[in-house]
């Protein structure tokens, strides 16, 4: 049983997995692996087309009548679509220049990791019959895909993930406000970012999303080299501001303490706002952050 578990794509090293196929292919593998690890769902099946049938009632749009069932069983039923019955989710992805960094050439950049994570999460939600949208931002909103649950939505999201980004700053506040405009009723918002931004920038839009009843989760993407200062001399360069700071080996302990303090501050900020928080290491298998985001979805039911 153990060897089978080890072959699940969502448990494989992210960089090794990404080298095996294109973004949408890898995302499908990740979701297939993740779903084999879930307990059997009490919900009936998975579909990105319709949620369930109900009897036809006078005044219903005849376009939604299932004519095959009408012909076969002389019974008139209506296809009830996901947008009427299921969760609406928006994934908010930071594509700023700092996300294009990695501390080791053998690892994925933060953005490459986040792209695959967002693609897998979108597909997972679609397979749960949820309506899913996407907002990408750097120094401005780059993409805004409205939540839908139709079959073509997966292709729209993958196409948006392949659009350019890498602006010199993170307009996270505007990205979250755009998400609020896309999700009109109570739903799920997942922010995927390295959080290299001012806390004040996102506190107000996060507070507004929570006040509107949305469940919000932040996935804080970090490269292992950001968390643990490498031994020896190093030159750190901010990819967004261009600021360069030389660092010697003797500051390693202070660096670790500073990073731990920053992470603790973000965790406390999100906790105060009622926002879920998960630190995501780019060397972690995708199952770890997927499990966190999926748990957020389940809280809404």
N, C-alpha and C positions, 0 to 999 in steps of 0.2 A: 504493500500500500504506500509506503514511504517514497519509493522511486517514482511512482506515478505523480505524487504531489509535487516532487521536485521538477517535473516537466511542465508544470503550469506556467504559462508565459508571464502572468502577473507576479510570479515569484523569482523570475530570472533577473540577473544583473541588467539594469536599464540600458547601458551602453551596448552590451553584447546583443540584447534583444533588438535595439534600434538598428543595428548593422545588418539585420536579416531581411529588412523590407521597408517599404514606404510607410509614411505616417499612418494612412488609413488601414493598411494591412496589419501593422503592429498594433494599432488600437483594437482591431477586431480580435486579434490573438489575446490581448490583455483582458478584454471583456469576457471572451469565451472561458479563459482560465479562471477569472474571478467568479463567474457565475457557477462554475462547477464547485466552488468552495462555499457557496451559499446554501443554507438549509432550504429545503423545498418551500417555495412560496405558497401561502394560502390563497393568493390571487390566481386567477385562471390565465395561464399562458402568457405569452408576450406578443405584442403586436405594435406596429407603428402605423397601422391603418385605421382600425376602429376599436372601441373599447368593449362594446356589448350590443346586443339587440334589445329592442323593446317593441311592444305591439304598436301597430300603426294607429294613429288617432286623427280624427278629422282636422284638417288644417295643416298637417305635416307636409313638408316639402317632398313631392314625389321623387325628386332626384335621389333621396336617401333610402328609398324602398329597395330591399333586396329582392330583385325580380326572380332570381334563381329559386329562392325558397318559396316565393309566391307560386311559381309554376310547378314546383315539385310537390309542395305540401298544401297548396291552396290556403296559405297562411301569410298574411301581410305583416311584415316586420320592418322596423326602421333601424338603420345602422346609427349608433350613437357614438360620436367621435370623441377622441381624447380631450380636446379643448373644452368639452362640456363637462367632463367628469374627473380629470386627473390633474396632477401637479403641473404648475408652470415654473420652470427654472431658467435662470440666466447665469451663464458662466462669464466672469469678468477677468480678463487676462491682461497682465502687464507685459507689453512687448518693448519696453524702453531699452536703451543701450546697455544698462547694467545687467539686464537679463541675458545678454549674449556672452556672458563670461563663464569661464571654467578654470579651476586651479590646476587641472591635469589634463593633457591632451587625450588621455584614454577615457575620460568621462564625457558625458553629454554636457553641453552648456545648460545653464538654468532654463533658457528659453526652449531649447530642444526637448528637455525633460518636460517642461510645462505644456508644450504643444501636444505631446503624446498623452500626457495626463488628461488634459482638457478634451482631446478627441475621444479618449476612452470613456471619460465620464459622460460626455454627450451621448455616446452610443449606448452606454449602460442605461441612462435615463430614458432614451427613446425606446429601448427594449422593455422598459417598465411601463410603456404607454404614456409617458410624460411629454409635455410640450417643452422643448429646449431652445434657448436662444444664446447668443454670444455677443459680448462686447470686448473689443481689443483696444487698448489705449497705450500711447507713449506720452508725448507732450500734448497730444490731442486724441480724441476718439478716432480710431482708424477703421473700425468695423462695427456694425450694429446689425445683428441678425435677429429679427423678432422671433419669440418663442413659437414654435409650431410642432406638430406631431406627425405631419404627413411623411410619406416615404422619402421624398426628396430632401427633407431637412438635413439629413446626415451629410449629403453631398454639399449642401450650402455651407455647413459649418466647416467641413474639411477645406473647402475652397477659401473661406475666409481666413483660416489658419495659415494658408499659404501666401496670403497677401503681405506686402512689405510693412515694416515697422521700424524699430530701432531709433526712435527720436531721442533727443538728448535729455529728456526729463520724463517724469511720471505724473501725468494728470489723473491720478487715481480718483480724486473727488468727482471730476466730470464723468469718468467711466462709471462710477457708482450711481451718479444721478441719471445717466443714460439707462442703466439697468432698471432704475425705479420707473422710468417712463415706459419701459418695455413690459414690466410685470405689474399690471394694474390691480390684480387681486392677490390675496395672500399666497406666497410661493417661496421658492428657494433661490438664494443668491450665493454663489461661491466665488470668492475673490482669490485669484492665484497670482502671487506677486513675491518679489524679494524684499518688499517693504523698505526699500532705500528711499524714503520719503519722510516728510514731516507728519507727525501724528495728527496735528491740527487740521491738516488738509482733508483727512478722511473721517474725522470724528462726526462732523455735522451730517454728511450724507449717510453714514452708517446709522446714526441715531434716527434719521428720517425713515430709513428702510425698516428698522425695528419697530418704530412707532406705527408703520403701516401694516405690521403683522407678519413681515417676512422673516423666515429663518435665514440667518446669514452665517456663513462659515468662511474663515480666512485660512488659506493654505500658504504658509510662509516658506518659500522655496529658497534653500541655501546650498551652496557648494560646500563640501567638507573642508576645503581650504579656508573658507570664510570663518568657520567656527574654531579652527585650530591653527594658530600661527605656525608656519613652517620653520624648522630649525635653520639657523644661519642668517646671513644678511639678506634683505629683500627690499624691493622698491614697490610700494603699493600705489596704484594709479586709479583715480576715480574716472570711470569711462564716460560719465555724464558731464562732470565739471572740468576734467583734465587735471585736477590737483594731484600732485605726486608727493608721497610721504615716504622717506627712507625709514626702515625699521631694522633694528639690530636684534640679535638673538636674545639679549637680556630683557627685552620687553615682552617676551612671550607670555609670561604669567599675567602681566597687566592687560595684554591684549585679550586673553581668554576671559578674564574677569569682566572686561568691558563688554565683550560680546554677550556673555551670560546675562549681564545687567540689562542690555538692550532687549534681549529676548524676553526677559522677565517683565520689562516695562510694556512691551507689546502685548504680552499675555494678560497683564493686569488691565491694560486699556480695553482690550476686546472683552475681557470678563466683565468689566464695569458697564460696557455697552450691551451686554447680552449677546455677544457674537462668539461663535465657536472659533477655536484656534488650534491649528496643528502645524508644528514645525516639520518641514519636509526636506530631507537630505537627498540630494540628487544621486547618491549612490544606493538609496533604498529601492527595493522592488516597488513597482507601481501598486501592488496590493495594499500597501500601508496607507497612502493618502486616499485611495479609492474607498477603502473601508470607512474612513472618517467621513468622507462626503456622503457615502451611502447611508450612514447612520443618521446624518442630518436630514436626509430625505425621509427616512422612516419616522422621525419624530413628528412629521406633519400629518401622519395618518393615524 
